[in-house]
Amino acid sequence: MSMAIQFDTLRFVERLKHAGVPEAHAKAEAEALAVALAESSSGVYATKDDVTSLKLDMVDVRSEIKLLKWMQATVLAGVLSLVIKTFFV
């Protein structure tokens, strides 16, 4: 069971303004924090489909990182071969 979190946005905005934060910025921060608190206490959790989707995204990221490593190694080998040819041959 989730409980609603009490959050006084006006008091939060006033504290930020007192600390020198511009009013528009303070209001935006208060709204963002209120939304984050509401979402965190809503009791909505990641589903199995969400986790599966995230795992698939991670596989894509890993394959892209692997490709970038190979590309970096190829470029490094090319540069080293040019340096060796220039100075040692």
C-alpha positions in Angstrom: 0.0 0.0 0.0 1.4 3.4 -1.0 1.0 6.6 0.9 0.7 10.0 -0.7 3.7 12.2 0.1 2.8 15.6 1.3 4.8 18.3 -0.5 4.2 22.0 -0.1 5.2 23.4 -3.5 4.6 27.0 -2.4 6.9 26.7 0.6 9.5 25.0 -1.6 9.3 27.8 -4.2 9.6 30.5 -1.5 12.7 28.8 0.0 14.4 28.7 -3.4 13.5 32.3 -4.2 14.9 33.3 -0.8 18.1 31.5 -1.7 18.4 33.5 -4.9 16.9 31.2 -7.4 14.8 33.0 -10.1 11.0 32.5 -9.6 10.5 30.7 -12.9 13.3 28.3 -12.2 12.0 27.7 -8.7 8.5 27.0 -10.0 9.8 24.5 -12.6 11.8 22.7 -9.9 8.9 22.5 -7.6 6.7 21.1 -10.3 9.3 18.5 -11.4 9.8 17.4 -7.8 6.1 17.1 -7.2 5.7 14.9 -10.3 8.6 12.8 -9.3 7.3 12.3 -5.8 3.8 11.5 -7.0 5.2 8.9 -9.5 7.5 7.3 -6.9 4.6 6.8 -4.5 2.0 5.7 -7.0 2.8 2.0 -6.6 3.4 1.6 -10.3 6.4 -0.7 -10.9 8.3 -1.9 -13.9 6.6 -4.9 -15.5 8.2 -8.0 -16.9 7.7 -6.5 -20.4 9.5 -3.3 -19.3 12.5 -5.3 -18.1 12.6 -7.5 -21.2 12.5 -4.3 -23.4 15.4 -2.9 -21.3 17.4 -6.1 -21.7 16.9 -5.9 -25.5 18.1 -2.3 -25.5 21.2 -3.3 -23.5 22.0 -6.0 -26.1 21.9 -3.3 -28.8 24.1 -1.0 -26.8 26.6 -3.8 -26.2 26.8 -4.7 -29.8 27.4 -1.0 -30.8 30.1 -0.7 -28.2 31.8 -3.8 -29.5 31.7 -2.4 -33.0 33.2 0.9 -31.8 36.0 -1.0 -30.1 36.9 -2.8 -33.3 36.7 0.5 -35.3 39.0 2.1 -32.7 41.5 -0.7 -32.9 41.5 -0.6 -36.7 42.2 3.2 -36.7 44.9 2.8 -34.1 46.6 0.0 -36.2 46.5 2.2 -39.3 48.0 5.2 -37.5 50.7 3.0 -35.9 51.6 1.5 -39.3 51.9 5.0 -40.8 54.1 6.1 -37.9 56.3 3.1 -38.2 56.6 3.4 -42.0 57.4 7.1 -41.7 60.1 6.9 -39.0 61.5 3.4 -39.1 61.5 2.3 -42.8 
